[in-house]
């Protein structure tokens, strides 16, 4: 087989496709051999029809089918393999290497959290040091794990180091006031920027394709669920450990609070990333199931809230705590929509769930308009503050984002599955907007408000 005139490397593309297939832990080397053989047969047949190699490769991979579905079929046929993979993850030779790399980065994150102690800072008296750097202790290590896994090279390392240096200086060298709203906002928004850095490393090249960005959105949804589950398990284990030692008269509560819990949480950030990727394709993902459960519930909640607002006439009389709660709810709704879109099959015909998603988006859009009206009223009445400006900007971005979702969901329902590509593009291309605003809040808002 020869490459096409545009220098498309067919063999390299097949090798990359095979690597992608083997990342599904229900598929072994022998299975990948069989799938590759089918792929090559398809490509040969298409090349004889006069297609270029890149065209033949693209069509052949489409004909092979969705890798997640193929992986699930293999898992159902080989039940014993499925349960072995649940315990041991991928049985091929790369498994041990992946575990060791993940453990090394996890240990580094755990130790990094304790480094300020060497300079006389402790969490009890200098909590601001830990609060402003907590995401810098762990998320760059998760990004570094993907650099090694994806073999991205020195450019990726320089990007991580440059980003960490920029925000480490920002968080630690800015002359923050003792009580600083802009400092609190920076702590809350920095993880968004660093998570985007993780996404760049996870995808290998964030700007390469919409499909790779959607992969990272799926990963993010699964990651959040796994992390919560592991955090709950870790909390139970820690409580039992403290209790057992107390039975024999040994008090380890201080050790657990200062070392075990925070360092364990930092290490878990990396371990959860490895776990989500290792379990990909082994069992049914949890995030789509939860999205389907909570979408109708949140839709009912928002519609009920809007009805009560209209009846009571209190739409413009909202206190700060209510607005914070509304923003938190809107962010959760956005997360549900993000994952529902990323987990949807592109060729699937519109269903009742898509209609529910549209209703959820429309309800969230109305709530956002109400929140923006109340925020504008508070700003005109009491003036601008860092919190109000940050909230205003975020709600304006949510307004644009939700409006786009509503428009493209309506197009999807009207145009059958043909409109999904536009919805997908809207989703993936809005993500950098959230990151840019987070960077503005971290870097520029403190200067604008003189670090108050």
Long-range contacts (C-beta under 8 A, 24 or more apart in sequence): 1-40, 1-43, 1-44, 1-47, 1-53, 2-53, 3-53, 4-52, 4-53, 4-54, 4-55, 5-52, 6-52, 6-54, 8-52, 8-53, 8-54, 8-57, 10-43, 10-53, 10-54, 10-57, 13-54, 13-57, 14-39, 14-40, 14-43, 14-57, 17-61, 20-67, 21-67, 21-70, 22-90, 22-92, 23-90, 23-277, 23-280, 23-281, 24-67, 24-68, 24-70, 24-71, 24-74, 24-280, 24-281, 24-282, 25-71, 25-85, 25-89, 25-90, 25-91, 25-278, 25-279, 25-280, 25-281, 25-282, 26-71, 26-72, 26-74, 26-75, 26-78, 26-81, 26-82, 26-85, 26-281, 26-282, 27-70, 27-71, 27-74, 27-281, 28-81, 28-91, 28-92, 29-92, 31-74, 35-64, 35-70, 38-64, 39-64, 66-345, 67-281, 68-281, 71-281, 71-282, 72-281, 72-284, 75-281, 75-282, 75-283, 82-282, 82-283, 85-279, 85-282, 86-279, 86-282, 86-283, 89-278, 89-279, 89-282, 90-278, 95-278, 98-149, 98-274, 98-278, 99-274, 101-145, 101-148, 101-149, 102-145, 102-270, 102-271, 102-273, 102-274, 103-271, 105-141, 105-142, 105-144, 105-145, 105-148, 105-270, 106-141, 106-266, 106-267, 106-268, 106-269, 106-270, 106-271, 107-267, 108-141, 109-137, 109-138, 109-141, 109-142, 109-266, 109-267, 109-269, 109-270, 110-263, 110-264, 110-266, 110-267, 111-263, 112-137, 112-138, 112-141, 112-266, 113-137, 113-138, 113-262, 113-263, 113-266, 114-259, 114-263, 122-258, 123-258, 123-262, 128-176, 128-183, 129-172, 130-262, 131-187, 132-171, 132-172, 132-183, 132-186, 132-187, 133-168, 133-171, 133-172, 134-187, 135-190, 135-191, 135-194, 136-164, 136-167, 136-168, 136-171, 136-190, 136-194, 137-266, 138-265, 138-266, 138-269, 138-270, 139-191, 139-194, 139-195, 139-197, 139-198, 139-269, 140-164, 140-194, 140-197, 141-266, 141-269, 141-270, 142-198, 142-269, 142-270, 142-273, 143-194, 143-197, 143-198, 143-200, 143-201, 144-201, 145-270, 145-273, 145-274, 146-198, 146-201, 146-202, 146-273, 147-201, 149-277, 150-201, 150-202, 150-204, 152-201, 152-204, 156-201, 159-197, 159-200, 160-197, 160-201, 163-193, 163-194, 163-197, 167-193, 167-194, 167-442, 170-442, 170-443, 174-446, 174-451, 175-451, 176-446, 176-451, 177-450, 177-451, 177-452, 180-446, 180-451, 180-452, 181-385, 181-386, 181-387, 181-449, 181-452, 182-386, 182-445, 182-446, 182-449, 182-451, 182-452, 183-446, 183-451, 185-386, 185-387, 185-390, 185-441, 185-442, 185-445, 186-441, 186-442, 186-445, 186-446, 189-390, 189-438, 189-439, 189-441, 189-442, 190-438, 190-442, 192-434, 192-435, 192-438, 193-435, 193-438, 193-439, 193-442, 195-220, 196-431, 196-432, 196-435, 198-273, 199-431, 210-424, 210-425, 210-428, 213-428, 213-431, 214-342, 214-424, 214-427, 214-428, 217-338, 217-339, 217-341, 217-342, 217-427, 217-428, 217-431, 218-285, 218-287, 218-339, 218-342, 218-343, 219-276, 219-277, 220-338, 220-339, 221-287, 221-291, 221-335, 221-338, 221-339, 221-342, 221-343, 222-276, 222-285, 222-286, 222-287, 223-272, 223-273, 223-276, 224-287, 224-335, 225-286, 225-287, 225-290, 226-272, 226-275, 226-276, 227-268, 227-269, 227-272, 230-268, 230-271, 230-272, 230-275, 231-265, 231-268, 234-261, 234-264, 234-265, 234-268, 238-264, 285-343, 287-339, 287-343, 288-339, 288-340, 288-343, 291-336, 291-339, 291-340, 291-343, 292-340, 292-353, 294-336, 295-336, 295-340, 295-353, 295-356, 295-357, 295-360, 296-356, 298-329, 298-332, 298-333, 298-336, 298-360, 299-356, 299-359, 299-360, 299-363, 301-329, 302-329, 302-333, 302-360, 302-363, 302-364, 302-366, 302-367, 303-359, 303-363, 305-367, 306-363, 306-366, 306-367, 306-370, 309-370, 315-370, 315-373, 315-374, 316-373, 316-374, 316-377, 317-374, 318-371, 318-374, 320-378, 323-371, 323-374, 323-375, 323-378, 323-391, 326-367, 326-370, 326-371, 327-371, 327-391, 327-394, 327-395, 329-367, 330-364, 330-367, 330-368, 330-371, 330-395, 330-398, 330-402, 331-398, 333-360, 333-361, 333-364, 334-364, 334-398, 334-401, 334-402, 336-360, 337-361, 337-405, 338-427, 341-423, 341-424, 341-427, 342-427, 344-420, 346-417, 346-420, 346-421, 346-424, 347-417, 348-417, 348-420, 349-416, 349-417, 350-412, 350-413, 350-416, 350-417, 354-409, 354-412, 354-413, 355-413, 357-409, 358-406, 358-409, 358-410, 358-413, 361-402, 361-405, 361-406, 361-409, 362-406, 364-398, 364-402, 365-399, 365-402, 365-403, 365-406, 368-395, 368-398, 368-399, 368-402, 369-399, 371-395, 372-396, 372-399, 385-449, 386-445, 386-449, 386-452, 389-445, 390-441, 390-445, 393-437, 393-440, 393-441, 394-437, 397-433, 397-434, 397-437, 400-430, 400-433, 401-430, 401-433, 404-430
